[in-house]
Amino acid sequence: MELELTQIQKDILYALITLYKKKSGGSIKGEEIA
């Protein structure tokens, strides 16, 4: 339950969303998280 872990997870999630958007063509609900 460390805040640092959450921050790292958020960074990784954002990177994964960006990659997924590139692969999918920018058609994902990731924008909501961003």
PDB file with one MODEL, atoms N, CA, C and O in Angstrom:
MODEL        1
ATOM      1  N   MET A   1       0.847  -1.214   0.000  1.00  0.00           N
ATOM      2  CA  MET A   1       0.000   0.000   0.000  1.00  0.00           C
ATOM      3  C   MET A   1       0.875   1.255   0.000  1.00  0.00           C
ATOM      4  O   MET A   1       0.596   2.221   0.709  1.00  0.00           O
ATOM      5  N   GLU A   2       1.929   1.220  -0.802  1.00  0.00           N
ATOM      6  CA  GLU A   2       2.829   2.379  -0.844  1.00  0.00           C
ATOM      7  C   GLU A   2       2.399   3.344  -1.933  1.00  0.00           C
ATOM      8  O   GLU A   2       2.002   2.932  -3.023  1.00  0.00           O
ATOM      9  N   LEU A   3       2.482   4.615  -1.632  1.00  0.00           N
ATOM     10  CA  LEU A   3       2.078   5.627  -2.610  1.00  0.00           C
ATOM     11  C   LEU A   3       3.027   5.611  -3.797  1.00  0.00           C
ATOM     12  O   LEU A   3       2.621   5.857  -4.933  1.00  0.00           O
ATOM     13  N   GLU A   4       4.299   5.320  -3.524  1.00  0.00           N
ATOM     14  CA  GLU A   4       5.288   5.288  -4.605  1.00  0.00           C
ATOM     15  C   GLU A   4       4.920   4.216  -5.619  1.00  0.00           C
ATOM     16  O   GLU A   4       5.045   4.423  -6.826  1.00  0.00           O
ATOM     17  N   LEU A   5       4.464   3.069  -5.122  1.00  0.00           N
ATOM     18  CA  LEU A   5       4.086   1.975  -6.009  1.00  0.00           C
ATOM     19  C   LEU A   5       2.945   2.420  -6.910  1.00  0.00           C
ATOM     20  O   LEU A   5       2.926   2.121  -8.104  1.00  0.00           O
ATOM     21  N   THR A   6       1.987   3.145  -6.316  1.00  0.00           N
ATOM     22  CA  THR A   6       0.852   3.624  -7.096  1.00  0.00           C
ATOM     23  C   THR A   6       1.343   4.561  -8.190  1.00  0.00           C
ATOM     24  O   THR A   6       0.864   4.499  -9.322  1.00  0.00           O
ATOM     25  N   GLN A   7       2.291   5.424  -7.861  1.00  0.00           N
ATOM     26  CA  GLN A   7       2.815   6.376  -8.839  1.00  0.00           C
ATOM     27  C   GLN A   7       3.491   5.634  -9.987  1.00  0.00           C
ATOM     28  O   GLN A   7       3.288   5.954 -11.158  1.00  0.00           O
ATOM     29  N   ILE A   8       4.301   4.637  -9.628  1.00  0.00           N
ATOM     30  CA  ILE A   8       5.001   3.847 -10.649  1.00  0.00           C
ATOM     31  C   ILE A   8       3.982   3.115 -11.511  1.00  0.00           C
ATOM     32  O   ILE A   8       4.096   3.094 -12.737  1.00  0.00           O
ATOM     33  N   GLN A   9       2.988   2.516 -10.869  1.00  0.00           N
ATOM     34  CA  GLN A   9       1.955   1.779 -11.607  1.00  0.00           C
ATOM     35  C   GLN A   9       1.238   2.708 -12.563  1.00  0.00           C
ATOM     36  O   GLN A   9       0.936   2.326 -13.693  1.00  0.00           O
ATOM     37  N   LYS A  10       0.959   3.934 -12.119  1.00  0.00           N
ATOM     38  CA  LYS A  10       0.269   4.905 -12.971  1.00  0.00           C
ATOM     39  C   LYS A  10       1.124   5.237 -14.184  1.00  0.00           C
ATOM     40  O   LYS A  10       0.619   5.349 -15.301  1.00  0.00           O
ATOM     41  N   ASP A  11       2.427   5.395 -13.956  1.00  0.00           N
ATOM     42  CA  ASP A  11       3.343   5.708 -15.057  1.00  0.00           C
ATOM     43  C   ASP A  11       3.377   4.563 -16.061  1.00  0.00           C
ATOM     44  O   ASP A  11       3.332   4.778 -17.272  1.00  0.00           O
ATOM     45  N   ILE A  12       3.458   3.336 -15.535  1.00  0.00           N
ATOM     46  CA  ILE A  12       3.503   2.161 -16.409  1.00  0.00           C
ATOM     47  C   ILE A  12       2.184   2.040 -17.162  1.00  0.00           C
ATOM     48  O   ILE A  12       2.170   1.758 -18.360  1.00  0.00           O
ATOM     49  N   LEU A  13       1.088   2.252 -16.463  1.00  0.00           N
ATOM     50  CA  LEU A  13      -0.231   2.151 -17.085  1.00  0.00           C
ATOM     51  C   LEU A  13      -0.352   3.163 -18.217  1.00  0.00           C
ATOM     52  O   LEU A  13      -0.857   2.854 -19.297  1.00  0.00           O
ATOM     53  N   TYR A  14       0.121   4.381 -17.948  1.00  0.00           N
ATOM     54  CA  TYR A  14       0.053   5.427 -18.976  1.00  0.00           C
ATOM     55  C   TYR A  14       0.866   5.035 -20.212  1.00  0.00           C
ATOM     56  O   TYR A  14       0.438   5.246 -21.347  1.00  0.00           O
ATOM     57  N   ALA A  15       2.037   4.466 -19.969  1.00  0.00           N
ATOM     58  CA  ALA A  15       2.899   4.038 -21.080  1.00  0.00           C
ATOM     59  C   ALA A  15       2.230   2.909 -21.860  1.00  0.00           C
ATOM     60  O   ALA A  15       2.273   2.881 -23.090  1.00  0.00           O
ATOM     61  N   LEU A  16       1.613   1.980 -21.132  1.00  0.00           N
ATOM     62  CA  LEU A  16       0.933   0.856 -21.794  1.00  0.00           C
ATOM     63  C   LEU A  16      -0.237   1.362 -22.622  1.00  0.00           C
ATOM     64  O   LEU A  16      -0.467   0.891 -23.736  1.00  0.00           O
ATOM     65  N   ILE A  17      -0.970   2.319 -22.080  1.00  0.00           N
ATOM     66  CA  ILE A  17      -2.110   2.889 -22.812  1.00  0.00           C
ATOM     67  C   ILE A  17      -1.627   3.557 -24.085  1.00  0.00           C
ATOM     68  O   ILE A  17      -2.238   3.402 -25.142  1.00  0.00           O
ATOM     69  N   THR A  18      -0.536   4.298 -23.989  1.00  0.00           N
ATOM     70  CA  THR A  18       0.004   4.990 -25.166  1.00  0.00           C
ATOM     71  C   THR A  18       0.389   3.972 -26.235  1.00  0.00           C
ATOM     72  O   THR A  18       0.101   4.157 -27.418  1.00  0.00           O
ATOM     73  N   LEU A  19       1.044   2.893 -25.801  1.00  0.00           N
ATOM     74  CA  LEU A  19       1.446   1.852 -26.749  1.00  0.00           C
ATOM     75  C   LEU A  19       0.215   1.181 -27.345  1.00  0.00           C
ATOM     76  O   LEU A  19       0.160   0.922 -28.547  1.00  0.00           O
ATOM     77  N   TYR A  20      -0.753   0.906 -26.512  1.00  0.00           N
ATOM     78  CA  TYR A  20      -1.966   0.234 -26.974  1.00  0.00           C
ATOM     79  C   TYR A  20      -2.720   1.126 -27.952  1.00  0.00           C
ATOM     80  O   TYR A  20      -3.242   0.655 -28.963  1.00  0.00           O
ATOM     81  N   LYS A  21      -2.770   2.415 -27.641  1.00  0.00           N
ATOM     82  CA  LYS A  21      -3.457   3.349 -28.538  1.00  0.00           C
ATOM     83  C   LYS A  21      -2.770   3.377 -29.892  1.00  0.00           C
ATOM     84  O   LYS A  21      -3.430   3.436 -30.929  1.00  0.00           O
ATOM     85  N   LYS A  22      -1.452   3.335 -29.881  1.00  0.00           N
ATOM     86  CA  LYS A  22      -0.689   3.334 -31.139  1.00  0.00           C
ATOM     87  C   LYS A  22      -1.011   2.081 -31.946  1.00  0.00           C
ATOM     88  O   LYS A  22      -1.185   2.135 -33.163  1.00  0.00           O
ATOM     89  N   LYS A  23      -1.089   0.943 -31.237  1.00  0.00           N
ATOM     90  CA  LYS A  23      -1.363  -0.330 -31.909  1.00  0.00           C
ATOM     91  C   LYS A  23      -2.821  -0.387 -32.377  1.00  0.00           C
ATOM     92  O   LYS A  23      -3.107  -0.826 -33.491  1.00  0.00           O
ATOM     93  N   SER A  24      -3.720   0.054 -31.530  1.00  0.00           N
ATOM     94  CA  SER A  24      -5.142  -0.038 -31.850  1.00  0.00           C
ATOM     95  C   SER A  24      -5.553   1.109 -32.780  1.00  0.00           C
ATOM     96  O   SER A  24      -6.578   1.027 -33.457  1.00  0.00           O
ATOM     97  N   GLY A  25      -4.760   2.164 -32.809  1.00  0.00           N
ATOM     98  CA  GLY A  25      -5.069   3.289 -33.687  1.00  0.00           C
ATOM     99  C   GLY A  25      -5.736   4.427 -32.933  1.00  0.00           C
ATOM    100  O   GLY A  25      -6.351   5.303 -33.541  1.00  0.00           O
ATOM    101  N   GLY A  26      -5.617   4.416 -31.609  1.00  0.00           N
ATOM    102  CA  GLY A  26      -6.183   5.506 -30.814  1.00  0.00           C
ATOM    103  C   GLY A  26      -7.662   5.297 -30.549  1.00  0.00           C
ATOM    104  O   GLY A  26      -8.413   6.270 -30.481  1.00  0.00           O
ATOM    105  N   SER A  27      -8.102   4.054 -30.397  1.00  0.00           N
ATOM    106  CA  SER A  27      -9.514   3.786 -30.137  1.00  0.00           C
ATOM    107  C   SER A  27      -9.634   2.946 -28.867  1.00  0.00           C
ATOM    108  O   SER A  27      -9.926   1.751 -28.913  1.00  0.00           O
ATOM    109  N   ILE A  28      -9.399   3.611 -27.727  1.00  0.00           N
ATOM    110  CA  ILE A  28      -9.444   2.885 -26.445  1.00  0.00           C
ATOM    111  C   ILE A  28      -9.948   3.821 -25.356  1.00  0.00           C
ATOM    112  O   ILE A  28      -9.873   5.043 -25.488  1.00  0.00           O
ATOM    113  N   LYS A  29     -10.458   3.240 -24.289  1.00  0.00           N
ATOM    114  CA  LYS A  29     -10.964   4.047 -23.179  1.00  0.00           C
ATOM    115  C   LYS A  29      -9.819   4.571 -22.307  1.00  0.00           C
ATOM    116  O   LYS A  29     -10.062   5.155 -21.251  1.00  0.00           O
ATOM    117  N   GLY A  30      -8.590   4.367 -22.739  1.00  0.00           N
ATOM    118  CA  GLY A  30      -7.436   4.818 -21.961  1.00  0.00           C
ATOM    119  C   GLY A  30      -7.439   6.330 -21.755  1.00  0.00           C
ATOM    120  O   GLY A  30      -6.877   6.837 -20.784  1.00  0.00           O
ATOM    121  N   GLU A  31      -8.080   7.043 -22.682  1.00  0.00           N
ATOM    122  CA  GLU A  31      -8.119   8.501 -22.572  1.00  0.00           C
ATOM    123  C   GLU A  31      -8.825   8.907 -21.285  1.00  0.00           C
ATOM    124  O   GLU A  31      -8.512   9.945 -20.701  1.00  0.00           O
ATOM    125  N   GLU A  32      -9.776   8.090 -20.843  1.00  0.00           N
ATOM    126  CA  GLU A  32     -10.506   8.415 -19.621  1.00  0.00           C
ATOM    127  C   GLU A  32      -9.567   8.375 -18.416  1.00  0.00           C
ATOM    128  O   GLU A  32      -9.642   9.218 -17.523  1.00  0.00           O
ATOM    129  N   ILE A  33      -8.675   7.370 -18.411  1.00  0.00           N
ATOM    130  CA  ILE A  33      -7.724   7.244 -17.310  1.00  0.00           C
ATOM    131  C   ILE A  33      -6.730   8.403 -17.351  1.00  0.00           C
ATOM    132  O   ILE A  33      -6.353   8.947 -16.313  1.00  0.00           O
ATOM    133  N   ALA A  34      -6.316   8.768 -18.548  1.00  0.00           N
ATOM    134  CA  ALA A  34      -5.348   9.851 -18.713  1.00  0.00           C
ATOM    135  C   ALA A  34      -6.013  11.155 -18.303  1.00  0.00           C
ATOM    136  O   ALA A  34      -5.385  12.212 -18.359  1.00  0.00           O
TER     137      ALA A  34
ENDMDL
END
